[in-house]
Amino acid sequence: MLSSRTTILLAVATGVALELAIGTMSGRREAWDSSQYWTIGLPIAGVVSLAIGWLSRGRDWFWTLLVVPGQVLTMMVRSMEISGLWPLALIFSTILSTPFLVAAFIGSRFRTKPTQ
């Protein structure tokens, strides 16, 4: 079982990896401008979120809400375009993490119950 800290780090790292890997692969300035983001990156992030949900403790699967904020923050730092609206961008991007939250919740339902 993953600790809360590890769950948070994995969720953020998934977003960072999504931005960096797809951005590098596609040569695009922002990963989500690439078709690989939608066809490769998001499905992989979904599978990772499913695994995080399965391996996390209790309700720690909820931290997968940090996948897209991790990606967006990486995109803003990478492009050197951090404006005064970055808090709003991170809040909005959290909403975009809903599919990853759902995947993690589904993964959490497949956990085996600890034996006593």
N, C-alpha and C positions, 0 to 999 in steps of 0.2 A: 504494500500500500504506500502511496505517495504522501509525503507530508504536505501541509498547506503551502509552505514556502516553495517546495518543488513543483507543486501544481501551478502556482502563480508563475514561476520562472518558465515552465514549459509552455504555458499559454502565451506569454509575451514572446518567448523565443520562436514560437510557431509563427507569429505575426512578423517578427523581424526577418526570419528565414524566408517567409513568403515574399516579402518585398525585395530582399536582396537577391534571392535565387531567380525569381521570375524577371526582375529588372535586368539582371546580368544576362540571363538566357535570351531575353527578347531584345535587349539593347534599347528599350524604351526608358524614358525619363521616370515615368511612374508605372509601376507594375500593372495596375489595373487598366492601363491603356492597351495592354497586350491580350490577344486571344488566349495565350497560355495561362494567364491568370485565372480565367474563367474555366478553362478545360482541364488544366493540370493542377494549378496552385490551390484553388478552392476545394476540389475533391480531396486532395492530399491533406489539407488543413482540417477538413471534415473528418477524415479517418483518424488523424492525430487527436482531434477533440473527442472522438468516440473512445479512443484508447485512454485518454486522460480521464474521462468519466469512469471507465471501467477500473482504472488503477488508483483512483483517488479515494480519499476517506470521506465518509459522511456526505455532506453537501459541498465539498470542495470542488466538485465538477462545475459549480457556478462560476469559478474563476476563468472559464473559457470565454467569458465576456471580454477578456482582455486581448483576444487574438487580433481583432481588427484595430483597436487602438494602438497595439504594438506595431502593427504594419503601417498605420497612418503616421505615427510619430517618427518611425524610421524613414518614411518617405519625405516628411517635412525636413528632417535633419539632413538627409542625403541631398535634397534639392536646395538646401539653404534657404527655405522659404517658411520660416517660422514667424507668423504674424501674431497680432494681438488676439486673433480669433482662435488660437490653438486650443484653448479649453473647450470651446464650443465644438470644434472639429473632433476632439476626443470623445465628447459626450455623444455626438451624433454617430461616430463610428462604433461606439458601444452598442447602439441599436442594430447596426449592421452585423454584429456578432451573434445575433439571435440563432441563425442556423447552426453555429458551432455550439451554442448553449444547448440546443435541442439534441444534437449529436452526443454531447457529453452526458446529458440526462439519460438518453437511451443506453449509452454505455454503462452508466451507473446501475441500471436495472438488471444488467447481466452479471453483476458481482455475485460471488458466492458468499453466503452468509458464514461468518466465522463460527467455528464449532467451539463449544464450551466444555 
